[in-house]
Amino acid sequence: MSSIKYPVGVTSNSDRYVYLYRLQELLRLEHNGRGKDFRDKKITKSQWLEYEDIDFNPKSSMISTEICKYRELLKKDTRSKAKLSDIIL
């Protein structure tokens, strides 16, 4: 079974949420680099499609699922004393 390995110290829900967004950004940058390689003919179309199918799509889906999970947990966390009046327009 696939899973995300969190570094030591990344244990709170908020830390995991931030970490997942960083993973998502790194994956996006990698995808852009591979796309550039394909456009520049450094990799073939079959290599590009294999990367998307075997590497990018499963990782992207896993990260998105985890982000949604932690977003829901954080929305229910009432420890913060946040108030709408804290927003200054």
N, C-alpha and C positions, 0 to 999 in steps of 0.2 A: 504494500500500500504506500502510495506517495504521501509525503507530508512536507511541511516547511520546518526547517531546522532554525530555531531562534538562537542567537548568540547568548552566552552566559550574561546575565544581568538584564536581559530583555524579558521580563516576566509579567509586568503589569499589563492590563488591557490597553492602556493608552500608549505604552511603549511599543507594544506589538502592532498597534494600529499605525503608528508612525513608521515602524520598520517595514511593514507591508507596503506602505506608499513608496518608500525608498526602493524596495524590490521592484515594484511596478514601474518606476521610472527607469531603473537600470535595465529592465527587460525591454522597455520601449526604445531606449537608446541602442541596445543590442539589435533589436528588430530593424531599426533604421539603418544601422551599419550593414546588416545582411542584405537589406533591400538595395542599398547603394552598391554593394558587391554584385548583386544580380544585375542592376542597371548598367554597371560598368563591365559586365560580362566576365567577372572574376569567378562567379559560380554559375552553374547551369540552372535552367528552370526547374529541373527535377530536384536539384539540391535545395533550391529555394523552397519549393513546395514541401519537401521532406522536412526541412527545418521548421516550417510553419506547422506542419501536421504533428511531428514527433516531439518538438521542443517548445516552440512558442505558444501554440494554442493550449496545450495542457497546463503549462506554467501560468499563463495568463488567467485561465479559468480558475486554477487553484488559488492564486493570489486574490482574484476578485471575490471568490467565495469567502475567503478568510476576512477580507476587508468588510464585507457585509456583516459577517458574524460579529466582528469587534465593534462595528458601528452600532449595531443593535444593543450590544452590551453597554457601550458607553452612553447611549441615549437613555438607558434606564438607570445609570449611575447618578444618584442624587447627592453625592458628597460635596460637589461643587456648590458654592453659594452664588452662582451666576444669577443675574436678574436682567430682564430686558432693559431696564433703566441704565444698565452699564453701557449700552450702545449709544454713542454720541454721534449725532448727525450734524 
